C-alpha cells in the first residue's frame, strides 16, 4: 500500500511503552495490517502505484464486466430444456456487478485517499487504553474469518450449481475447439467472476463492521468514566472526540450505504417482478442462482445496517448512563444533608442503595448488558466532587447531542430500520398486487 513505510501507530505523544507494540515504521510479516495488505494485493484492489492501479482496474473489468456479459449473451443457452434454462440470469448479473462496482469504487477511493492505516483508524490508537487496543486488534484478526464465513458458503453453492450446469451438457459452444475444454474454461471464469464480486462486496461491509467495532470499544471504555471520580470537562472532551470520529465514519460511508440500499432494494424488486409474472416458471434449477444472489446482497446490506444501528444504539445509551449517574448522585446528596443545612449519617455501608443488581437479575439479562447499557447503580465515589449544576448541564448536553451513524442527516437507528422495513413491505405488497393479485 501507499503507507507501507509509515508508522503503524504514531507514538509522538509520549504514551511510552504502552504504544511500543503499535509503533512500527515498516510493514513486515508480523504487522497487524499485513494480512489486509496482502489480501488487497491478492484481490488486485491495491492501487498504491500506477502499475497496481492498472492491474486492479483490468481485473475488475474482466471479472465484473466482461465475464458477466459474455456469460449472459453467449452461454445463457436459451434453447436448453427447463432445468438448464436461465431466464433470470440478466437480473443476477446486473445485481451482482452493480453492487460490486459500487464496492470496488468506494474501496479504491478509501485506500487511495486515506491509506489503509488511516482508514482503519490505527493512527488514532496510540491515545486509547490498552483494553481498546487489544480488543480492536482481536476484531481485526477476526475480520477475515468473518469474511470467509459469508463468502465460502455462497461460493460453494454457486460452484455446485455451475459444475452441474456445465457437466450436464448445457453449454455446447466449442470456442476453444474442444467442447470439454471450452466448458471447463467457461465454468472457471464464471466461478472466478462470482467469487471476485462477492469478495469485494463483503470486504467493504466487513471493513465497515470493523471500524464500527472500534467505536463501540471506545464507547464501552468511555462508560468507565462514570464509574470513577471524573470531572465534567474530561467527560465532555472524550465524548466530543468520539462524536467527531462517528461523524468521520458517517461522511466516508454515507454514499456507499445509501447506494447499497438503493441497488439491493432495486435488485430485490426486480427479482420479485420477474418471478411473479404469470408466464414465469420457478424452480430450484431456474431460480436457484437468483435466490443465491439475493441472499448474498441482503447479507451484505444486513452487515452494514446492523453495524450502523448497533453503534448508534451504544452511542445513544450514553444519555441513559449519564442520567442514571446524575440521579444516583442527587439521591445520595439528599441523604447526606438535611434540607441543605445539617449533615446526617449515611446509610449502611456508606451508600443509599447497592451498587449492582442481584445475581439472578444479571443472569436473566443475558449477554445484552455491558458497561454502557445495564441496570447497575453508580457507586458514590464516582460523583463525590461534582456539583449538581455541572451534572445537570452534562446530562442536558447528552440529551441534545445524540451521536451515531448518519446518512445525509438521517440517523441509522432502530426506528429508521423500522421505517425502511415498512416502506419496502408496502412496495412489495403493491408489486404483488399488480402481478399475482394479492390485495
C-alpha positions as CSV (number, residue, x, y, z in Angstrom):
1,X,0.0,0.0,0.0
2,X,1.0,3.6,-0.2
3,X,1.5,3.8,3.5
4,X,3.6,0.7,4.0
5,X,6.5,2.7,5.2
6,X,4.5,4.8,7.6
7,X,4.5,4.0,11.3
8,X,1.5,1.8,12.0
9,X,0.6,3.8,15.1
10,X,2.2,7.2,15.7
11,X,4.0,7.4,19.1
12,X,4.9,11.0,19.3
13,X,2.5,11.8,22.1
14,X,4.6,10.5,24.9
15,X,2.5,7.4,25.5
16,X,5.6,5.5,26.4
17,X,5.8,1.7,26.4
18,X,2.1,1.5,26.0
19,X,2.4,2.1,22.3
20,X,5.6,0.0,21.6
21,X,3.7,-2.8,20.0
22,X,2.0,-0.4,17.5
23,X,4.9,1.9,16.8
24,X,6.4,0.3,13.8
25,X,8.0,2.1,10.9
26,X,7.8,-0.5,8.2
27,X,5.5,-3.3,7.1
28,X,6.7,-6.8,7.9
29,X,5.1,-10.3,8.3
30,X,4.2,-9.5,11.9
31,X,2.5,-6.2,11.1
32,X,-1.2,-6.1,12.3
33,X,-2.3,-4.8,8.9
34,X,-0.1,-7.1,6.8
35,X,-2.9,-9.6,6.4
36,X,-5.2,-7.0,5.0
37,X,-2.5,-5.5,2.8
38,X,-1.7,-9.0,1.4
39,X,-5.4,-9.6,0.9
40,X,-5.9,-6.4,-1.0
41,X,-3.0,-7.3,-3.3
42,X,-4.3,-10.8,-3.8
43,X,-7.7,-9.4,-4.8
44,X,-5.9,-6.9,-7.1
45,X,-7.6,-4.0,-5.2
46,X,-4.2,-2.4,-4.3
47,X,-3.7,0.9,-6.1
48,X,-0.6,2.2,-4.4
49,X,1.2,2.9,-7.8
50,X,0.3,3.2,-11.4
51,X,1.1,-0.4,-12.3
52,X,-1.1,-1.7,-9.4
53,X,-3.9,0.7,-10.3
54,X,-3.9,-0.5,-14.0
55,X,-3.9,-4.2,-12.9
56,X,-6.7,-3.5,-10.4
57,X,-9.0,-1.9,-12.9
58,X,-8.2,-4.5,-15.5
59,X,-9.1,-7.4,-13.2
60,X,-12.3,-5.5,-12.2
61,X,-13.2,-5.0,-15.8
62,X,-12.6,-8.7,-16.7
63,X,-14.4,-10.3,-13.8
64,X,-17.1,-7.8,-13.0
65,X,-18.0,-6.6,-16.6
66,X,-16.6,-8.8,-19.4
67,X,-17.2,-12.2,-18.0
68,X,-20.8,-11.5,-16.8
69,X,-21.6,-10.0,-20.3
70,X,-20.2,-13.0,-22.1
71,X,-21.9,-15.4,-19.7
72,X,-25.3,-13.8,-20.3
73,X,-25.2,-13.3,-24.1
74,X,-23.0,-16.3,-25.1
75,X,-23.6,-19.0,-22.6
76,X,-27.1,-18.5,-21.3
77,X,-28.4,-21.4,-23.5
78,X,-31.9,-20.1,-24.3
79,X,-32.7,-23.2,-26.3
80,X,-31.9,-25.6,-23.3
81,X,-34.6,-27.6,-21.5
82,X,-36.5,-26.4,-18.5
83,X,-33.8,-27.4,-16.0
84,X,-30.9,-25.7,-17.8
85,X,-32.6,-22.5,-19.0
86,X,-31.5,-19.4,-17.2
87,X,-34.3,-16.8,-17.7
88,X,-33.3,-14.8,-14.6
89,X,-29.6,-14.5,-15.5
90,X,-29.8,-10.9,-16.5
91,X,-31.1,-9.8,-13.1
92,X,-28.4,-11.9,-11.4
93,X,-25.5,-10.4,-13.4
94,X,-26.8,-6.8,-13.2
95,X,-27.4,-7.0,-9.5
96,X,-24.0,-8.6,-8.6
97,X,-22.0,-6.4,-11.0
98,X,-23.8,-3.2,-9.9
99,X,-23.1,-3.7,-6.2
100,X,-19.6,-5.0,-6.8
101,X,-18.8,-1.9,-8.9
102,X,-20.1,0.3,-6.1
103,X,-18.0,-1.6,-3.6
104,X,-14.9,-1.5,-5.8
105,X,-15.0,2.2,-6.5
106,X,-15.6,3.1,-2.8
107,X,-12.9,0.7,-1.6
108,X,-10.4,2.1,-4.2
109,X,-11.2,5.6,-3.1
110,X,-10.9,4.9,0.6
111,X,-7.5,3.2,0.2
112,X,-6.1,5.6,-2.3
113,X,-7.2,8.8,-0.4
114,X,-6.7,7.8,3.2
115,X,-4.4,4.8,3.2
116,X,-5.2,1.5,5.0
117,X,-3.8,2.6,8.3
118,X,-5.6,5.9,8.5
119,X,-8.8,4.5,7.0
120,X,-9.0,1.8,9.8
121,X,-8.2,4.5,12.5
122,X,-5.0,2.7,13.5
123,X,-3.3,6.1,13.6
124,X,-5.6,7.1,16.5
125,X,-5.0,4.0,18.7
126,X,-1.9,5.4,20.4
127,X,-4.2,7.6,22.6
128,X,-6.6,4.7,23.5
129,X,-6.5,2.4,26.6
130,X,-4.9,-1.0,26.5
131,X,-8.4,-2.6,26.6
132,X,-9.5,-0.8,23.4
133,X,-6.3,-1.5,21.5
134,X,-6.3,-5.2,22.5
135,X,-10.0,-5.5,21.6
136,X,-9.5,-3.8,18.2
137,X,-6.6,-6.0,17.4
138,X,-8.7,-9.1,18.1
139,X,-11.5,-7.7,15.9
140,X,-9.0,-7.1,13.1
141,X,-7.8,-10.7,13.3
142,X,-11.4,-11.9,13.3
143,X,-12.4,-9.8,10.2
144,X,-11.0,-12.1,7.6
145,X,-12.6,-15.1,9.3
146,X,-16.0,-13.3,9.3
147,X,-15.4,-12.5,5.6
148,X,-14.8,-16.2,4.8
149,X,-17.9,-17.2,6.8
150,X,-20.0,-15.2,4.3
151,X,-18.1,-15.8,1.1
152,X,-17.3,-19.6,1.3
153,X,-20.9,-20.9,1.6
154,X,-22.1,-18.7,-1.2
155,X,-19.2,-19.7,-3.4
156,X,-19.7,-23.4,-2.6
157,X,-23.3,-23.2,-3.6
158,X,-22.5,-21.4,-6.8
159,X,-19.8,-23.9,-7.6
160,X,-22.1,-26.8,-7.2
161,X,-24.7,-25.2,-9.5
162,X,-22.2,-24.2,-12.2
163,X,-20.4,-27.6,-12.2
164,X,-23.7,-29.4,-12.5
165,X,-24.9,-27.0,-15.2
166,X,-21.8,-27.5,-17.4
167,X,-21.3,-31.2,-16.6
168,X,-24.8,-32.0,-17.7
169,X,-24.1,-30.6,-21.2
170,X,-26.0,-27.3,-21.1
171,X,-23.3,-25.4,-23.0
172,X,-22.2,-26.7,-26.3
173,X,-20.0,-23.8,-27.6
174,X,-16.5,-25.1,-28.5
175,X,-14.9,-21.7,-28.7
176,X,-11.5,-23.4,-27.9
177,X,-12.0,-26.2,-30.4
178,X,-13.0,-28.7,-27.8
179,X,-16.3,-28.8,-26.0
180,X,-15.0,-30.2,-22.8
181,X,-12.0,-27.8,-22.6
182,X,-14.3,-24.8,-23.5
183,X,-16.8,-25.8,-20.8
184,X,-14.0,-26.1,-18.2
185,X,-12.6,-22.7,-19.0
186,X,-16.0,-21.1,-19.1
187,X,-17.0,-22.6,-15.8
188,X,-13.8,-21.5,-14.1
189,X,-14.2,-17.9,-15.5
190,X,-17.8,-17.7,-14.2
191,X,-16.8,-19.0,-10.8
192,X,-13.9,-16.6,-10.5
193,X,-16.2,-13.8,-11.5
194,X,-18.7,-14.7,-8.9
195,X,-16.0,-15.1,-6.2
196,X,-14.4,-11.8,-7.1
197,X,-17.6,-9.9,-7.0
198,X,-18.9,-11.4,-3.7
199,X,-15.5,-10.9,-2.0
200,X,-15.4,-7.2,-3.0
201,X,-18.9,-6.7,-1.7
202,X,-18.4,-8.4,1.6
203,X,-14.9,-6.9,2.1
204,X,-16.3,-3.3,2.2
205,X,-19.1,-4.4,4.5
206,X,-16.7,-6.2,6.9
207,X,-14.3,-3.2,7.0
208,X,-17.3,-1.0,8.0
209,X,-18.1,-3.5,10.7
210,X,-14.5,-3.4,11.9
211,X,-14.5,0.4,12.1
212,X,-17.7,0.4,14.0
213,X,-16.4,-2.2,16.5
214,X,-13.6,0.2,17.3
215,X,-16.0,2.9,18.2
216,X,-18.1,0.5,20.3
217,X,-15.0,-0.4,22.2
218,X,-14.2,3.2,22.8
219,X,-17.8,3.9,24.0
220,X,-17.5,1.0,26.4
221,X,-14.2,2.4,27.6
222,X,-15.9,5.8,27.9
223,X,-18.6,4.4,30.1
224,X,-15.9,3.6,32.7
225,X,-15.5,7.4,33.3
226,X,-18.9,7.4,35.1
227,X,-17.6,4.7,37.5
228,X,-14.7,6.8,38.7
229,X,-14.4,10.3,40.1
230,X,-14.0,12.1,36.7
231,X,-14.5,15.8,36.1
232,X,-17.1,17.1,33.7
233,X,-14.5,18.7,31.4
234,X,-12.7,15.3,30.7
235,X,-16.0,13.5,30.1
236,X,-17.1,16.2,27.7
237,X,-13.8,16.2,25.9
238,X,-13.8,12.5,25.4
239,X,-17.4,12.5,24.1
240,X,-16.7,15.2,21.6
241,X,-13.7,13.2,20.3
242,X,-16.0,10.1,19.9
243,X,-18.7,12.2,18.1
244,X,-16.0,13.5,15.7
245,X,-14.9,10.0,14.8
246,X,-18.5,8.9,14.3
247,X,-19.0,11.9,12.0
248,X,-15.9,11.0,10.0
249,X,-17.2,7.4,9.6
250,X,-20.6,8.7,8.5
251,X,-19.1,11.1,6.0
252,X,-16.9,8.4,4.4
253,X,-19.6,5.7,4.2
254,X,-22.8,7.6,3.7
255,X,-22.7,7.4,-0.1
256,X,-21.9,3.7,-0.1
257,X,-24.6,2.9,2.4
258,X,-27.3,4.9,0.5
259,X,-26.4,3.5,-2.9
260,X,-26.1,-0.1,-1.5
261,X,-29.6,0.3,0.0
262,X,-30.9,1.6,-3.4
263,X,-29.2,-1.1,-5.5
264,X,-30.1,-4.0,-3.2
265,X,-33.7,-2.9,-2.9
266,X,-33.9,-2.4,-6.7
267,X,-32.5,-5.9,-7.2
268,X,-35.0,-7.5,-4.8
269,X,-37.9,-5.8,-6.5
270,X,-36.6,-6.8,-10.0
271,X,-36.3,-10.4,-8.7
272,X,-39.8,-10.3,-7.3
273,X,-41.2,-8.9,-10.6
274,X,-39.6,-11.5,-12.9
275,X,-40.5,-14.4,-10.7
276,X,-44.2,-13.4,-10.1
277,X,-45.1,-13.0,-13.8
278,X,-47.8,-15.3,-15.0
279,X,-45.5,-16.9,-17.6
280,X,-42.6,-17.4,-15.1
281,X,-41.7,-21.0,-14.3
282,X,-39.9,-21.0,-10.9
283,X,-37.9,-24.0,-9.6
284,X,-34.6,-24.6,-7.9
285,X,-32.8,-25.2,-11.3
286,X,-34.1,-22.0,-12.9
287,X,-34.2,-19.6,-10.0
288,X,-31.7,-21.1,-7.6
289,X,-28.9,-18.7,-8.7
290,X,-31.3,-15.8,-8.4
291,X,-32.1,-16.8,-4.8
292,X,-28.4,-17.1,-4.0
293,X,-27.6,-13.7,-5.5
294,X,-30.5,-12.2,-3.4
295,X,-29.2,-13.8,-0.2
296,X,-25.7,-12.5,-0.9
297,X,-26.7,-8.9,-1.4
298,X,-29.1,-8.9,1.5
299,X,-26.4,-10.4,3.8
300,X,-24.0,-7.6,2.8
301,X,-26.7,-5.0,3.5
302,X,-27.5,-6.6,6.8
303,X,-23.9,-6.3,7.9
304,X,-23.9,-2.6,7.1
305,X,-27.2,-1.7,8.7
306,X,-26.7,-3.9,11.8
307,X,-23.2,-2.4,12.4
308,X,-24.6,1.1,12.0
309,X,-27.6,0.6,14.2
310,X,-25.6,-1.1,16.9
311,X,-23.1,1.7,17.2
312,X,-25.9,4.3,17.2
313,X,-27.7,2.4,20.0
314,X,-24.5,2.3,22.0
315,X,-23.8,5.9,21.4
316,X,-27.3,6.9,22.5
317,X,-27.1,4.7,25.6
318,X,-24.6,7.3,26.9
319,X,-27.6,9.6,27.6
320,X,-29.2,6.9,29.8
321,X,-26.0,6.2,31.6
322,X,-25.4,9.9,32.3
323,X,-29.0,10.4,33.5
324,X,-28.6,7.4,35.9
325,X,-25.3,8.8,37.1
326,X,-27.0,12.1,37.8
327,X,-30.0,10.5,39.6
328,X,-27.8,8.4,41.8
329,X,-25.7,11.4,42.8
330,X,-28.7,13.5,43.5
331,X,-30.3,10.9,45.7
332,X,-27.1,10.3,47.5
333,X,-26.8,14.1,48.2
334,X,-30.3,14.2,49.5
335,X,-29.5,11.6,52.2
336,X,-26.2,13.3,53.1
337,X,-27.8,16.6,54.1
338,X,-31.0,17.6,55.8
339,X,-32.6,20.5,53.8
340,X,-29.2,21.6,52.8
341,X,-28.1,22.5,56.3
342,X,-27.1,19.8,58.8
343,X,-25.2,16.7,57.5
344,X,-26.5,13.4,58.7
345,X,-25.1,9.9,58.8
346,X,-25.1,8.0,55.5
347,X,-27.0,4.8,55.1
348,X,-25.4,1.4,55.9
349,X,-22.2,0.6,54.1
350,X,-21.9,4.3,53.2
351,X,-24.4,4.2,50.3
352,X,-28.1,4.9,49.9
353,X,-28.6,1.8,47.7
354,X,-26.5,-1.1,46.5
355,X,-24.1,-0.6,43.6
356,X,-25.0,-3.6,41.5
357,X,-28.1,-5.7,40.9
358,X,-28.6,-9.1,42.2
359,X,-27.1,-12.2,40.6
360,X,-30.4,-13.6,39.4
361,X,-31.3,-10.3,37.7
362,X,-27.9,-10.3,35.9
363,X,-28.4,-13.9,34.8
364,X,-31.8,-13.0,33.3
365,X,-30.3,-10.1,31.4
366,X,-28.1,-12.5,29.4
367,X,-25.3,-11.0,27.2
368,X,-27.2,-7.8,26.3
369,X,-25.8,-5.8,29.2
370,X,-22.4,-4.1,29.1
371,X,-20.8,-1.0,30.7
372,X,-23.0,1.3,28.6
373,X,-26.4,-0.4,28.9
374,X,-27.0,-2.1,32.2
375,X,-29.2,-1.9,35.3
376,X,-26.4,-1.4,37.8
377,X,-26.3,1.7,40.0
378,X,-23.4,4.1,40.1
379,X,-21.0,4.0,43.1
380,X,-21.0,7.1,45.3
381,X,-17.3,7.8,44.8
382,X,-17.9,8.4,41.1
383,X,-19.7,11.7,41.6
384,X,-18.5,12.8,45.0
385,X,-16.8,16.0,43.8
386,X,-19.1,17.1,41.0
387,X,-21.8,19.7,41.8
388,X,-25.5,19.3,40.9
389,X,-25.4,22.1,38.3
390,X,-22.5,20.6,36.4
391,X,-24.1,17.1,36.4
392,X,-27.3,18.5,35.1
393,X,-25.6,20.5,32.4
394,X,-23.7,17.4,31.2
395,X,-27.0,15.4,31.1
396,X,-28.6,18.2,29.1
397,X,-25.7,18.1,26.7
398,X,-26.1,14.4,26.1
399,X,-29.8,14.7,25.6
400,X,-29.4,17.4,22.9
401,X,-26.3,15.9,21.2
402,X,-27.0,12.3,20.5
403,X,-24.3,10.7,18.5
404,X,-24.5,7.8,15.9
405,X,-24.0,6.9,12.3
406,X,-25.9,9.2,9.9
407,X,-26.6,9.1,6.2
408,X,-27.0,12.7,4.9
409,X,-28.5,13.8,8.2
410,X,-30.7,10.7,8.9
411,X,-29.6,8.7,11.9
412,X,-29.4,5.0,11.3
413,X,-31.1,3.7,14.4
414,X,-33.7,1.1,15.1
415,X,-36.6,3.4,14.3
416,X,-35.0,4.2,10.9
417,X,-34.8,0.4,10.2
418,X,-38.4,0.0,11.1
419,X,-39.3,2.8,8.7
420,X,-37.2,1.3,5.9
421,X,-38.9,-2.1,6.5
422,X,-42.3,-0.6,6.5
423,X,-41.7,1.3,3.2
424,X,-40.3,-1.8,1.5
425,X,-43.0,-4.1,2.7
426,X,-45.6,-1.6,1.3
427,X,-43.8,-1.7,-2.0
428,X,-43.7,-5.5,-2.0
429,X,-47.4,-5.8,-1.3
430,X,-48.1,-3.2,-4.0
431,X,-46.0,-5.1,-6.5
432,X,-47.6,-8.4,-5.6
433,X,-51.0,-6.9,-6.0
434,X,-50.0,-5.9,-9.6
435,X,-48.6,-9.2,-10.6
436,X,-50.3,-12.0,-8.7
437,X,-53.4,-10.2,-7.4
438,X,-52.6,-10.0,-3.7
439,X,-54.6,-7.2,-2.1
